Amino acid sequence: MLCGTFQLEFPFSRGFSRRLARYQLYMLRKLGLVSFWQPSCGGDPLAAKRLTPIADKDLKGLKYFKILSPLLDRLHQDATARDRAGNRRLFYDQYACLILLYFFNPIIKSLRGIQQATTLDKVQRLVGGNRVSRGSLSEASQVFDPELLHAIIGELVAQAIPLAHGKEAEALRGLTAVDGSLLSALPKMAWALWKDEQHRAVKMHLHFDVLKGIPTHVSVTTGNGSEREQLRASMKPGGFYAFDRGYRDWAFFQEIAATGASFVGRVQDNTVIHAAKERPVTAAAQAAGVLRDVEIKQTGNVRHKNNLQHPLRIVVVDTGKTLLNGQPDLLILCTNRLDLPAEMVALAYKFRWTIELFFRWFKCILGCRHLLANGPDGVSIQIYLAIIASLLISIWTGRKPSVRTLEMLQFYLSGWATLDELTTHLNQIKPVTN
């Protein structure tokens, strides 16, 4: 049987519109040339895929969503001054609530889905408004100020409590992993500069509290945005940062030390250093893979040397892996924490990987690979609200966000799971200890 595998070959068909292709298929059927084709074997292959309508029954538990209102009320007046006619029907707090609903409800998968949800009585009662058009949603992403969401993020960060405890957690208190991650953008988003006209992207620059398991700060730039510049702008005295080789710059390291902050970062394997003092490698450090611990006073060769005003330290760690050339895979770590045991320096950099896990959660599980807006403000609003959604999950559950916890929370917020069932799930999660 040829159903589902039959293909029509026309030298002129490539590039023709879908409507013309449908007409060609109609004429072939009329002439009896494809009378054997059966719709029951998969339907019209040229027909557009229909979206599953969203019904009230799919949004059962929105009463639990009302606890977000106190957080979002402060946004209501934004962009109202420009509305001299007084005919605005979609306000910032309502728009933010709809985007959060998109993250927390698996039924809603796109901007069209959000618009369809606003036709439902339950959603209208939740956001305090009427049906919203897609045009209004698109306009909202261009007029509202994304920076107002930073205050909400800060309040939620202050409510979170550390998930890790013990001697190691005390030694690494305040450790913040810092990194950037790209989100693919459409070619028509000309502002999102990256590789070329066909490859656009935005970059999310994130600070992630390792011990609390939460994001604490986020900024959005084009794909070409400098990660060092973003850290320089957001760095705080007393902060403790962990980052990868992308931040490596000896002058930048000196800037961090000068501000009263500290860091652990990886540098290139061929870095030239001049030792000022060899430090003993303790048994605990050896057990952690530390091969060398040395204070340095200068970097670079004789012709291009850099004298250091603030003392730095190099810790060489064996990962236990082997490179393709047969050599051991070593981590060359630099820090200005002269007081921190070498094994804690190695552990601090190991914990940097938690931000990579969060990026995976953010894109693949929370669903932020799909951008709902094309403008810079709209993209920033979506990313900031996604950070707020992640913080809410951590605060509500007392755990790091995971795919199973998000699913269970979605079931609860949709009315499909009871509070007892959600609590049972959370109690089964092994707590984080050090």
Summary of the structure (lengths in Angstrom):
residues: 434
radius of gyration: 27.1
end to end distance: 62.2
largest distance: 89.6
contacts: 1277
relative contact order: 0.12
helix: 41%
strand: 19%
